[in-house]
Amino acid sequence: MKRSELNQILREASAFLKRMNFQLPPFADWTPEEWRDRGAECDEIRDNLLGWDITDFGSGDFAGTGLLLFTLRNGTHGSVRYPKPYAEKIMIVRENQVTPYHFHWFKMEDIINRGGGNLLVTLYNATADEAGLADTPVEVWQDGRRYAVAPGSTVRLSPGQSITLRPKQYHTFRGEPGSGTALIGEVSQVNDDRTDNRFLEPVGRFPEIEEDEPPFRLLGCEYDRFIRR
């Protein structure tokens, strides 16, 4: 992705969050220059990849296949220094913007529609070898209800609704056409995007960036590239 595209996405996301009255922590607005002045007191942010996260999953088409996230809090498995056993994210999902089929080996997560448009979540169980979509009923945990649906069923989350996604449960989601951009929360166990994502088809989780202009904000995946500690 070009840096100019990332910068524009970040500016649009900041404006959308303000319209939705969702407030981010102060470090969301730190410039690359301000980051260079932050010392060891900010290691938790850098080490746990808190902050901005933009991906087009290697598609070259962010609007069609992509996702913007902001990680608000996170821990590290087995860490004494970062013992939080939970994570929280806020995500922005545009109409018809797809996050590809994937599951997590360890993380259980609640996906919560915080406002705006509707989110469509399609579900499958994984096959025994984890490489395919099983033709078996899927148990849905949704806002205190538990019920079964056919494989490949889609659950619509309107504002205020949520769904629990369990380990090894394949899921894909997209914004429902005609409903507007959706503000989506995630509350989960510790998040590790380096090792705990199993995509059905190979994808690029973090973007390769073409530097055609200076960065507006840093992504969590590039702290080490720009900041000397």
C-alpha positions in Angstrom: 0.0 0.0 0.0 1.2 3.5 -0.7 1.9 5.7 2.3 -0.4 8.4 0.8 -3.3 5.8 0.8 -2.6 4.9 4.4 -2.5 8.5 5.5 -5.8 9.2 3.8 -7.4 6.1 5.5 -6.1 7.3 8.9 -7.5 10.8 8.4 -10.9 9.4 7.4 -10.9 7.0 10.3 -10.1 9.8 12.8 -13.0 11.8 11.5 -15.4 8.9 11.6 -14.5 8.1 15.2 -15.0 11.7 16.2 -18.5 11.6 14.5 -19.3 8.4 16.4 -18.1 10.1 19.7 -15.6 7.3 20.2 -12.5 8.7 22.0 -9.0 7.1 21.5 -6.2 7.4 24.0 -3.7 10.2 23.6 -1.0 8.1 21.8 -3.4 7.8 18.8 -2.5 11.3 17.8 1.2 11.2 18.3 3.2 12.1 15.2 6.3 10.2 14.1 8.4 13.1 15.5 6.6 12.9 18.9 7.2 9.1 19.0 10.9 9.6 18.8 10.8 11.5 22.2 8.9 8.7 24.0 11.1 6.5 26.2 10.8 3.3 28.1 7.6 4.4 29.8 5.9 3.6 26.4 7.3 0.2 25.9 4.0 -1.5 26.5 2.5 0.3 23.6 5.3 -0.7 21.3 5.9 -4.2 22.5 2.2 -5.2 22.3 1.5 -3.4 19.0 -1.1 -1.0 20.5 -2.3 1.6 18.2 -3.2 1.9 14.5 -3.4 -1.2 12.2 -4.3 -1.1 8.5 -4.3 -4.0 6.2 -5.5 -4.9 2.7 -4.5 -8.5 3.3 -2.2 -8.3 0.3 -5.2 -7.7 -2.0 -4.2 -4.3 -3.4 -7.8 -3.3 -2.9 -8.3 -2.0 0.7 -11.9 -0.9 0.0 -12.9 -4.4 -1.2 -10.7 -6.6 1.1 -9.3 -4.7 4.0 -9.7 -3.6 7.6 -8.7 -0.7 9.9 -8.2 -1.5 13.5 -6.9 0.3 16.6 -5.7 -1.9 19.5 -6.5 -0.1 22.7 -5.1 -2.6 25.2 -3.3 -6.0 25.0 -1.0 -8.3 27.0 1.6 -10.9 26.1 1.2 -14.7 26.7 3.3 -15.8 29.6 4.8 -12.4 30.2 5.6 -11.1 33.7 6.0 -7.6 32.4 2.7 -7.5 30.4 0.4 -10.0 32.3 -2.9 -8.7 31.0 -4.9 -11.7 29.9 -7.2 -9.6 27.7 -7.2 -7.3 24.7 -9.5 -4.7 23.2 -9.8 -3.3 19.7 -12.0 -0.9 17.8 -12.5 -1.5 14.1 -14.0 0.3 11.1 -15.7 -1.8 8.5 -17.0 -0.2 5.3 -19.9 -1.4 3.3 -18.9 -4.6 1.3 -15.4 -4.5 2.8 -14.4 -8.1 3.5 -12.1 -9.5 6.1 -11.1 -13.0 4.7 -11.9 -16.3 6.3 -9.7 -17.0 9.3 -9.7 -18.4 12.8 -7.5 -18.1 15.9 -5.9 -21.1 17.5 -6.0 -19.7 21.0 -8.0 -16.5 21.2 -11.7 -16.3 22.0 -13.2 -13.0 21.0 -16.4 -11.0 21.2 -17.2 -9.0 18.1 -19.5 -6.1 19.0 -21.4 -3.7 16.8 -20.8 -0.3 18.5 -22.8 1.7 16.0 -23.2 2.8 12.4 -24.0 0.1 9.8 -24.6 -3.6 10.2 -22.0 -6.3 10.2 -22.5 -9.6 8.4 -20.5 -12.5 9.9 -20.3 -15.8 8.1 -19.4 -18.9 10.1 -17.9 -22.4 9.5 -16.3 -25.0 11.7 -12.8 -26.0 10.6 -12.1 -29.4 9.2 -9.9 -31.7 11.3 -6.8 -30.7 9.4 -7.8 -27.0 9.8 -7.3 -26.5 6.0 -10.9 -26.4 5.0 -14.5 -25.5 5.9 -16.4 -28.3 7.6 -19.9 -29.3 6.5 -21.2 -29.5 10.1 -23.6 -27.3 12.1 -22.1 -24.3 13.7 -22.9 -23.4 17.3 -23.5 -19.6 17.6 -23.0 -17.7 20.9 -24.8 -14.4 20.5 -25.7 -12.0 23.3 -26.4 -14.7 25.8 -28.1 -17.0 23.3 -26.7 -20.3 22.1 -28.2 -21.9 18.9 -27.1 -23.9 15.9 -27.0 -22.8 12.3 -26.1 -24.5 9.0 -22.5 -24.3 7.9 -21.9 -21.1 5.9 -24.7 -19.2 7.6 -24.5 -15.5 8.0 -25.3 -13.7 11.2 -26.3 -10.0 11.0 -25.1 -7.8 13.8 -27.0 -4.5 14.1 -25.7 -1.8 16.5 -25.6 -3.1 20.0 -25.5 -6.8 19.0 -22.4 -9.1 19.4 -21.2 -12.6 18.7 -18.6 -14.8 20.4 -16.1 -16.4 18.1 -14.3 -19.4 19.5 -10.9 -20.9 18.7 -10.8 -22.8 15.4 -14.1 -21.3 14.2 -13.7 -20.0 10.7 -15.3 -16.6 10.2 -15.4 -13.8 7.6 -17.2 -10.5 7.9 -18.1 -7.5 5.8 -20.2 -4.4 6.1 -23.8 -4.8 5.0 -24.5 -2.8 1.7 -26.8 0.2 2.2 -26.4 0.3 6.0 -23.4 2.6 6.3 -19.9 2.2 7.8 -19.9 0.1 10.9 -18.0 0.8 14.2 -17.0 -2.6 15.5 -15.5 -3.4 18.9 -13.5 -6.5 19.8 -13.0 -7.8 23.4 -10.9 -10.9 23.6 -8.2 -12.9 25.2 -4.6 -11.7 24.5 -4.2 -10.9 20.8 -1.1 -12.1 18.8 -1.4 -11.2 15.2 2.1 -12.6 14.6 1.3 -16.3 15.5 -2.4 -16.8 16.2 -4.1 -16.2 12.8 -5.0 -19.1 10.6 -6.3 -17.8 7.2 -8.1 -20.2 4.9 -6.2 -18.8 1.9 -2.7 -17.2 2.2 -2.8 -13.5 2.8 -0.5 -10.7 3.9 -1.5 -9.6 7.4 0.7 -6.5 7.5 1.1 -4.1 4.6 4.2 -3.6 2.5 4.4 0.2 2.3 5.5 2.2 -0.6 6.9 5.5 0.8 5.5 8.2 -1.5 5.0 10.8 1.3 5.8 11.2 5.0 3.7 9.2 7.5 0.8 11.0 9.1 0.7 8.4 12.0 2.7 5.3 12.7 1.2 1.8 12.5 1.8 -0.5 15.4 3.7 -2.9 13.1 6.3 -0.3 12.2 7.3 1.2 15.6 10.6 -0.6 15.6 11.4 0.7 12.1 11.0 4.3 13.1 11.8 4.5 16.8 15.2 3.8 18.3 15.1 2.5 21.9 
